[in-house]
């Protein structure tokens, strides 16, 4: 690795776009307090940045990352995360509306998706349980 850069990302969501030819990958990551980003270049790749490492020195951390492969304009515009009654709430904003994922703290618990259109009307509401 060359051109190694380290830094503390701003609070909120970190965004990076990796492109090779027509193909792109957008990374959106909700940063925990005290997080650190390490960006580097793989000499075998043409891109200025081809490696992104996120880390935090702590006994426990929660990372929320959305990866969106795309050609042209990406659909996802924002990601946020929070907690409610012990569950992780992840909200993904995209050009067709909003997806809200509620992920139970219990590894065998439920995951719920609620998809809202641009006007806020619920389009889809689904639930799944681990192992089902």
SVG drawing of the C-alpha trace seen along z (x, -y; Angstrom):
<svg xmlns="http://www.w3.org/2000/svg" viewBox="-49 -17 53 38">
<polyline fill="none" stroke="black" stroke-width="0.4" points="0.0,0.0 1.1,-3.5 -0.2,-7.1 -1.6,-6.1 -3.8,-8.7 -5.3,-8.6 -7.9,-10.9 -10.9,-11.3 -14.1,-11.5 -16.7,-14.1 -19.6,-13.0 -22.4,-11.5 -21.9,-9.6 -18.7,-9.1 -19.1,-8.6 -16.5,-7.3 -16.9,-6.4 -14.7,-3.9 -14.8,-3.8 -13.2,-1.6 -14.3,-2.2 -18.1,-2.5 -18.5,-0.6 -18.7,-2.4 -19.2,-1.4 -20.5,-3.9 -19.7,-3.3 -21.8,-5.1 -20.9,-4.5 -22.3,-5.8 -19.3,-6.7 -19.2,-5.9 -17.7,-8.4 -13.9,-8.1 -13.7,-6.3 -10.7,-6.5 -10.4,-6.2 -7.4,-4.9 -7.3,-5.4 -4.6,-4.0 -3.7,-3.2 -3.0,0.3 -0.2,-0.2 -1.8,2.3 -5.0,0.2 -5.3,-3.0 -7.5,-4.8 -6.1,-7.3 -7.8,-5.5 -8.5,-1.8 -8.5,-0.8 -10.7,-2.1 -10.3,-0.8 -12.5,-2.0 -11.5,-1.3 -12.2,-2.4 -10.3,-1.6 -13.0,-0.4 -14.3,2.6 -17.5,2.5 -18.4,0.7 -21.3,0.8 -20.6,0.1 -23.4,-0.5 -22.3,-0.4 -24.3,-0.5 -22.5,0.5 -24.2,-0.4 -22.7,0.8 -23.9,-1.4 -23.3,-2.8 -24.2,-6.4 -25.9,-8.3 -26.2,-6.4 -29.7,-5.9 -28.8,-6.1 -28.3,-9.6 -28.0,-9.2 -27.8,-6.6 -28.5,-7.1 -28.6,-4.8 -30.0,-5.0 -31.5,-2.8 -35.0,-2.4 -35.9,0.1 -32.6,1.9 -33.2,2.4 -31.0,0.9 -32.9,-1.4 -31.2,-2.0 -32.7,-4.5 -31.6,-4.5 -32.7,-7.5 -32.8,-7.1 -34.2,-8.8 -37.4,-6.7 -38.1,-7.3 -37.0,-5.9 -36.2,-2.4 -36.3,-1.9 -34.8,1.3 -35.5,2.3 -33.0,5.0 -33.7,6.7 -30.8,6.8 -31.4,10.6 -29.4,12.4 -32.5,14.7 -34.9,11.8 -36.8,10.1 -35.7,7.7 -38.4,5.4 -38.3,3.3 -40.7,0.4 -40.3,-1.2 -41.9,-4.6 -42.4,-6.4 -41.4,-10.0 -44.6,-11.3 -44.2,-9.2 -46.9,-6.5 -45.9,-3.0 -45.2,-0.9 -43.9,2.3 -43.8,3.6 -42.1,6.9 -40.7,8.8 -38.4,11.8 -37.0,13.8 -33.4,15.2 -33.4,18.8 -36.8,18.5"/>
</svg>
